[in-house]
């Protein structure tokens, strides 16, 4: 198995910093050994981050990141030569890193963004999607850029890159910290805040899925961020398999191979619940091609 965990990829693909800090915590048993022993991959994901991860009407996890977890499970089964069960655990945004550090989950794939500060205490996979912070606003809102945010109430999720992006864009904005995406949407609809800052793809999905395009709009991007899985540090066995899986998926998509094309287009294509804008689609493809090019250049 080839190792595709290349940190230079991150240095080029991502530039956005976080401000979180957590104590170091090294599990006694490596994740790959635990998976081999138990036959279970314990994976954390978010139940309110469509189209990356969410609970459907039947209480089942769905989404692009959830499909990546199923691919990782299948690759683990092949590499470890034993049946592997995928156990999905609901994890909120502020629970992600603590659950990785304590070993409560082996991996987290939802809508997590890479930051160098987070990478000090956990590891990230290769990026497999691209998003960024946008503002969700009423159609008649005067807030269209960073300069207009002074003194305005902006809902943000605690401990996210979205929170950091707005703080950096305009420190005079009044941030209202919430625990879940639906809390931010609710505050905005009730007029308790002037805007809700969240991942652009999640906002686009909410607008489409709830048919609110005539009432609300998404303003400009305040940041561009790569989506990656979170992994425990110093667990190269699981990291290698995860990155190999994501690399092959990206490679197959760029080559037009199935089922990779159908999987990606299901969540982000023109007929999906969260179609990518042309600019964001171009950025996603650019980052995918960068991952492939760097890997080939390094391993020639």
VEXLUM-577309 format. One record per residue (C-alpha): x, y, z; residue number from 1. Coordinates in steps of 0.2 Angstrom, whole numbers, plus 5000, padded with zeros to 4 digits. Example, Ala and Ser with C-alpha at 12.3 -4.5 7.8 and 13.67 -1.06 7.14 Angstrom:
2
[[5062,4978,5039],1] [[5068,4995,5036],2] 
//
This chain:
300
[[5000,5000,5000],1] [[5007,5017,4995],2] [[5007,5031,5008],3] [[4999,5047,5001],4] [[4999,5056,5017],5] [[5009,5071,5011],6] [[5009,5087,5022],7] [[5016,5097,5008],8] [[4999,5095,4999],9] [[4991,5103,5014],10] [[5003,5118,5013],11] [[4998,5122,4995],12] [[4980,5117,4996],13] [[4976,5126,5012],14] [[4981,5143,5019],15] [[4967,5146,5032],16] [[4972,5146,5051],17] [[4962,5141,5066],18] [[4963,5147,5083],19] [[4959,5131,5093],20] [[4971,5122,5105],21] [[4969,5105,5114],22] [[4980,5095,5125],23] [[4990,5081,5117],24] [[4982,5064,5120],25] [[4990,5048,5113],26] [[4979,5032,5114],27] [[4988,5017,5120],28] [[4981,5006,5106],29] [[4983,5012,5088],30] [[4967,5014,5078],31] [[4972,5002,5065],32] [[4975,4989,5078],33] [[4959,4992,5087],34] [[4950,4990,5070],35] [[4959,4974,5066],36] [[4955,4967,5083],37] [[4936,4972,5084],38] [[4931,4972,5066],39] [[4923,4989,5069],40] [[4927,5006,5061],41] [[4920,5019,5073],42] [[4917,5035,5063],43] [[4911,5052,5068],44] [[4900,5063,5057],45] [[4888,5077,5058],46] [[4869,5075,5058],47] [[4866,5093,5052],48] [[4879,5096,5038],49] [[4870,5092,5022],50] [[4876,5088,5008],51] [[4892,5081,5017],52] [[4883,5072,5031],53] [[4865,5072,5038],54] [[4851,5061,5045],55] [[4838,5057,5032],56] [[4820,5055,5036],57] [[4823,5037,5041],58] [[4836,5042,5054],59] [[4850,5035,5043],60] [[4866,5045,5039],61] [[4868,5051,5021],62] [[4880,5063,5012],63] [[4896,5064,5002],64] [[4907,5062,5017],65] [[4897,5047,5023],66] [[4900,5039,5006],67] [[4919,5042,5008],68] [[4918,5033,5025],69] [[4909,5018,5016],70] [[4924,5018,5004],71] [[4936,5019,5018],72] [[4928,5004,5027],73] [[4928,4994,5011],74] [[4947,4997,5009],75] [[4950,4993,5027],76] [[4941,4976,5024],77] [[4952,4973,5009],78] [[4969,4978,5018],79] [[4965,4969,5034],80] [[4958,4954,5026],81] [[4943,4953,5038],82] [[4925,4960,5038],83] [[4924,4977,5044],84] [[4908,4985,5051],85] [[4906,5004,5049],86] [[4899,5011,5066],87] [[4893,5029,5063],88] [[4892,5041,5078],89] [[4884,5058,5078],90] [[4897,5071,5082],91] [[4894,5090,5084],92] [[4907,5103,5078],93] [[4914,5106,5096],94] [[4915,5087,5100],95] [[4926,5083,5085],96] [[4943,5085,5091],97] [[4940,5079,5109],98] [[4932,5063,5103],99] [[4947,5060,5091],100] [[4959,5064,5106],101] [[4950,5052,5118],102] [[4949,5038,5105],103] [[4930,5038,5106],104] [[4930,5038,5087],105] [[4944,5032,5075],106] [[4940,5045,5061],107] [[4929,5059,5058],108] [[4922,5064,5040],109] [[4909,5077,5039],110] [[4912,5095,5034],111] [[4928,5098,5044],112] [[4940,5111,5037],113] [[4959,5109,5038],114] [[4968,5122,5049],115] [[4987,5121,5054],116] [[4982,5124,5072],117] [[4970,5109,5073],118] [[4984,5099,5064],119] [[4995,5102,5079],120] [[4985,5089,5089],121] [[4976,5078,5076],122] [[4980,5073,5058],123] [[4970,5077,5043],124] [[4968,5067,5027],125] [[4970,5073,5009],126] [[4956,5086,5005],127] [[4942,5078,4995],128] [[4931,5094,4994],129] [[4931,5112,4994],130] [[4920,5125,5003],131] [[4922,5142,5011],132] [[4913,5154,5023],133] [[4898,5164,5017],134] [[4885,5174,5025],135] [[4866,5169,5023],136] [[4856,5185,5023],137] [[4838,5191,5020],138] [[4836,5197,5002],139] [[4834,5215,5007],140] [[4849,5215,5018],141] [[4862,5229,5017],142] [[4876,5217,5023],143] [[4885,5212,5007],144] [[4903,5214,5011],145] [[4915,5214,5026],146] [[4914,5233,5028],147] [[4896,5232,5032],148] [[4897,5220,5046],149] [[4902,5232,5060],150] [[4890,5231,5075],151] [[4879,5218,5066],152] [[4874,5202,5074],153] [[4881,5187,5065],154] [[4877,5169,5070],155] [[4892,5157,5069],156] [[4895,5139,5075],157] [[4907,5138,5090],158] [[4925,5133,5086],159] [[4923,5133,5067],160] [[4933,5141,5054],161] [[4918,5151,5049],162] [[4918,5160,5066],163] [[4937,5164,5063],164] [[4934,5170,5046],165] [[4921,5183,5052],166] [[4931,5188,5066],167] [[4946,5192,5054],168] [[4935,5200,5041],169] [[4928,5212,5053],170] [[4932,5212,5072],171] [[4918,5224,5076],172] [[4904,5212,5071],173] [[4894,5205,5086],174] [[4895,5186,5085],175] [[4881,5176,5092],176] [[4889,5158,5095],177] [[4877,5143,5092],178] [[4880,5125,5094],179] [[4871,5118,5078],180] [[4867,5124,5060],181] [[4848,5123,5063],182] [[4851,5136,5078],183] [[4859,5148,5066],184] [[4845,5146,5053],185] [[4832,5148,5066],186] [[4839,5164,5073],187] [[4840,5172,5056],188] [[4822,5167,5051],189] [[4816,5175,5067],190] [[4826,5191,5064],191] [[4836,5188,5080],192] [[4852,5190,5070],193] [[4857,5200,5054],194] [[4866,5185,5046],195] [[4872,5167,5048],196] [[4890,5163,5043],197] [[4892,5145,5038],198] [[4900,5134,5025],199] [[4895,5140,5008],200] [[4890,5123,5001],201] [[4879,5120,5017],202] [[4870,5137,5015],203] [[4867,5133,4996],204] [[4860,5116,5001],205] [[4848,5124,5014],206] [[4842,5137,5002],207] [[4838,5124,4989],208] [[4831,5110,5001],209] [[4820,5122,5010],210] [[4815,5132,4995],211] [[4820,5149,5003],212] [[4829,5157,4988],213] [[4816,5171,4986],214] [[4818,5176,5004],215] [[4837,5173,5008],216] [[4853,5174,4998],217] [[4871,5169,5001],218] [[4884,5184,5000],219] [[4902,5183,4995],220] [[4915,5171,5001],221] [[4925,5176,5016],222] [[4937,5161,5015],223] [[4941,5146,5004],224] [[4944,5130,5014],225] [[4947,5112,5010],226] [[4937,5098,5017],227] [[4946,5083,5025],228] [[4944,5069,5037],229] [[4951,5071,5055],230] [[4962,5057,5061],231] [[4972,5053,5077],232] [[4990,5058,5077],233] [[5004,5045,5074],234] [[4992,5033,5067],235] [[5000,5030,5050],236] [[4991,5014,5047],237] [[4974,5021,5046],238] [[4980,5037,5038],239] [[4988,5028,5024],240] [[4972,5018,5020],241] [[4961,5033,5022],242] [[4972,5043,5010],243] [[4974,5029,4998],244] [[4955,5028,4997],245] [[4952,5046,4994],246] [[4966,5048,4982],247] [[4959,5034,4971],248] [[4942,5041,4972],249] [[4948,5058,4966],250] [[4959,5050,4953],251] [[4944,5040,4946],252] [[4933,5055,4946],253] [[4945,5065,4936],254] [[4947,5051,4924],255] [[4928,5050,4922],256] [[4927,5032,4930],257] [[4911,5025,4938],258] [[4905,5025,4952],259] [[4916,5040,4957],260] [[4907,5052,4944],261] [[4890,5047,4950],262] [[4894,5048,4968],263] [[4901,5066,4966],264] [[4888,5072,4955],265] [[4874,5065,4966],266] [[4879,5078,4979],267] [[4886,5092,4969],268] [[4880,5091,4951],269] [[4868,5102,4942],270] [[4853,5090,4948],271] [[4859,5088,4966],272] [[4852,5097,4981],273] [[4868,5107,4982],274] [[4874,5111,4965],275] [[4891,5119,4965],276] [[4893,5136,4957],277] [[4905,5137,4942],278] [[4918,5146,4952],279] [[4918,5133,4966],280] [[4917,5118,4954],281] [[4933,5125,4945],282] [[4941,5127,4962],283] [[4937,5109,4968],284] [[4943,5102,4951],285] [[4959,5113,4953],286] [[4962,5106,4971],287] [[4959,5088,4965],288] [[4971,5089,4951],289] [[4984,5097,4963],290] [[4983,5082,4974],291] [[4985,5070,4960],292] [[5000,5080,4952],293] [[5009,5082,4968],294] [[5007,5064,4973],295] [[5014,5059,4955],296] [[5028,5071,4956],297] [[5034,5065,4974],298] [[5032,5046,4970],299] [[5040,5046,4952],300] 
//
